[in-house]
Each structure stands twice: as structure tokens, then as C-alpha cells.
Amino acid sequence: MRNTQEEINKLLNEIACEYNVKKLQSKPNKTTCKKPPKPGAAQGNCPFEGAMVALGPITDAVHLVHGPVGCTRNPWGSRGSLSSSSELYQMGFSTDLSENEIIFGGEKKLEKSILHIAQRYNPAAIFVYSTCVTALIGDDIESVCKKATNQVGIPVVYINAPGFLGSKNLGNRIAGEALLDYVVGTAEPEFTTPFDINIIGDYNVAGEIWNILPLLQKLGIRVLSKITGDARYQEICYAHRAKLNVVICSNVSLKMAQTMQERYGIPYIEESFFGIENMNSCLRNIAAAFGDQYLQERTEWLIAEETAALDIALAPYRSQLQGKRIVLYSGGVKSWSVILAAKDLGMKVVATSDRKNTQDEKVKIKELLGQDGMVLAKGGPKALLQVIEDMNADILVAGASNQYTAIKARIPFLDINHERHHAYAGYAGMVEMAREFYEALYSPVWKQVRQPAPWE
Ligand code: SF4
């Protein structure tokens, strides 16, 4: 992808969002989604990292960072995406540019690295990421990748998302665009079925997709391509043969789904795997999208069976969790779907943030929170501590970097972001979530922590 301002605007411009479409109709030159980076302000992780996060879970590929070794460390291992086969994606590869290459160019080193990787590791593909330094010194990475593809006989895909372009979300979108341009549609599956779907925007954090696949399998629905949690490179190549795209993280994946609809005529639905209600409606919506009566009946049987078993498994937790108040500080699909999951357990989200959400999601968040709920205008420890106190919260649910804020407020903490070690998706994930809430809230440590200090 050429990163002209026009291309970047196209990526940031969310035409799948109803709110934005209306805005576009009235003011064609103004969109709600174009947020250029603010000079001098940290953008909350860079596009390079966003692209790595989106493509990193492709397990049998090598992810080669063309730049200083420090860039490689930035996203490496920060997301707990699990693999059921190859572990190649877990290795960090970098061209480790020195001053010499920064002055005289890094193309030769990149070419040498690709040849070495192909020979030594035999990956299904190599993704080559540009970084701020290699973009600024003007390395022609695209040409090197094209030449290397012919030399090594495996796809060498260029990801043009240097850090200075903008936000992490933009990097996610660039990654999706690269998959559409260079990967999707380059191979054919051995066979197709009438119920082939793709799952877009799930990264198999803590193995969550493994809670979902058995359910779909029971219904006779085949997941043709997982984009990209626990994916093999090959399965993404034939994603264009699916009959339906199921989008999980709508903020960054809608664009990809929409382009696939335009190019291949694949319809898409936006869903969440968190919470019983969300999971039920996800399965129902998939079945409804196929319009097959027998599939819809099977889905209802499965939902009845799963929810009955879940009621028994959750009963001891529900009685303990009833009425507990949550401050939720997350982004994207979790901002609203965890509200529903908490409701399923008898808990109440009293405040949440709507950062990184589409306008449609923001409306949904307000509805779910009700009149008493609070939408956090900004994060940061000071603001969170205040909200915890004002809302009389029992627990903070957020990303790992906020756990010290919870400790300062002397309340328990649950990690919901990509570093989490527990799979909360699907029906099985609800039991896991209930157990984690219970263990966090009823840990004996809180009794001690909340006692006055001896000198007070
Ligand atoms: S690409 Fe740029 S912003 Fe991103 S980690 Fe590397 S130097 Fe930092």
C-alpha cells in the first residue's frame, strides 16, 4: 500500500459506521474518523505495533521488523495470542539496523535477512514491517520484498506502517489492507461447504477462539479462515470463498469486511463472544444470515443446552457476585460487551470508557449503561481513582497497566485486555470470568489491605 494522505484518509474513514455515513452525506469533505496525529503528543502505540498485533497471530509466518532492534521489542509478546500448531510467530526477527545502514541504506541487509530466514526457518510466508527509521531513510522495501518473493519461492509481504503515520488503530487497518491486497484470494480451499465463515478481528488471546470453534462445529458451520487468531497463512489465502464474515472487533475490522463484501460479495455481521446474551445472539445471527431453517433450529437446541448447563455452573458464583459494581476501562468491543457479560452474572458496570469505539458502539454503550452509568471522558490513574470513589466501585476491570491504580484504591482488579491469561469468550469463558471475579473479590488479602495502617 502506498501511504499517500488519500489512502490513509480512506482507511480512517469508517463508511460502515451509520453515524459517519450521515455526516459524509451532509459534509462530504469532513468525516468523523479522520484523527490526524497531534504533533508532540504520544499517540498510544504506533501503527507498526498495530500492524504487528493484527498479523502477529498468523502462526506459521515470520514477522520481520526492518529497523532498529528496539522496535521489535515494542509489540513482541505483548499479546497472549495462542497457537494450536506452529510457534514460529513467537520468535522476534529484526534486521537490527546499525548507524552504518542508516547512513548507507538497509536494503542489502534486509535482502540477506529474508534469504537467511527462508533457508533456516522455512516459514509459510514472511511479513516485512517498515519502521520510522527505514521509512525515513527511504529504503525501497517493496522492491526488496518483490524480488525476494521470486528468490525464495514463498510470499514476502510488505507492511508499510511506520510509527510516525498515526495511531495503533491505523496500523491494524493497514495490516487488513495488506491481507486484502496480497494474501486473500491467492489460493483455493480443497473444498467448500454451504456454511463456511471467516472470523475477523479475534486474535485468540488466551485461547478464546477454542471456546467458540467447538460450538460452531456442533452446528455444522466451518470456520474457513480465522483472521488472524491461531491462523495459518494458507487459510487466509482462501478467505474469499467464505459465505459470511463474522466481525468481532468492529473498530478495526469493519473496513476489511466491507471491502470483502465489495470485492467478493461476502456479507458480514458484527458480533461479540463476551457474555451469554452476546453469544446467543451471535450464534442466532450467524444461523439467520444463512437463512437455513434446519440450521436455525439446531442453533436454538444448542443455545438451550448450553445455557441450561451454564445456569448450573454459574449458580454458586451468581449468588456471590450479585450487585457488585464494576468500573470498566477498556476499548473497542469490550467496552460494551463486558457490560452485558457482567449483567449475566448479576453485576453492574457503573462506568466505562468509549475510546476506540465507533459511533454506533458509543450509542450502544450509553443505552446499556442507563441513566446512572458514567462514560469516562479520560483515563489515567487520577481520573480512575476519582471515578472508583465516586461510583463506590467494588472492582476495576481494565488493561494490565491499570492494576496499580486498583491497588491504590484498595479494590480488586481484573485484566480484560490483550495481556489477559484467561479466556473469557463463549459459554465456557463465562464460567472462567465468574470464577476470576469471585477469586478477585473474595481474596482474603483485601481484608488485610483495607485495615488501617498501624501508624494511623
Ligand atoms: S516504528 Fe517508530 S514509533 Fe514505532 S516503535 Fe519503532 S521507532 Fe517507535
Residues whose N, C-alpha, C, O or C-beta is under 5 A from the ligand:
A	BS01	SF4	C46 F48 C71 N74 T131 C132 P162 G163 F164
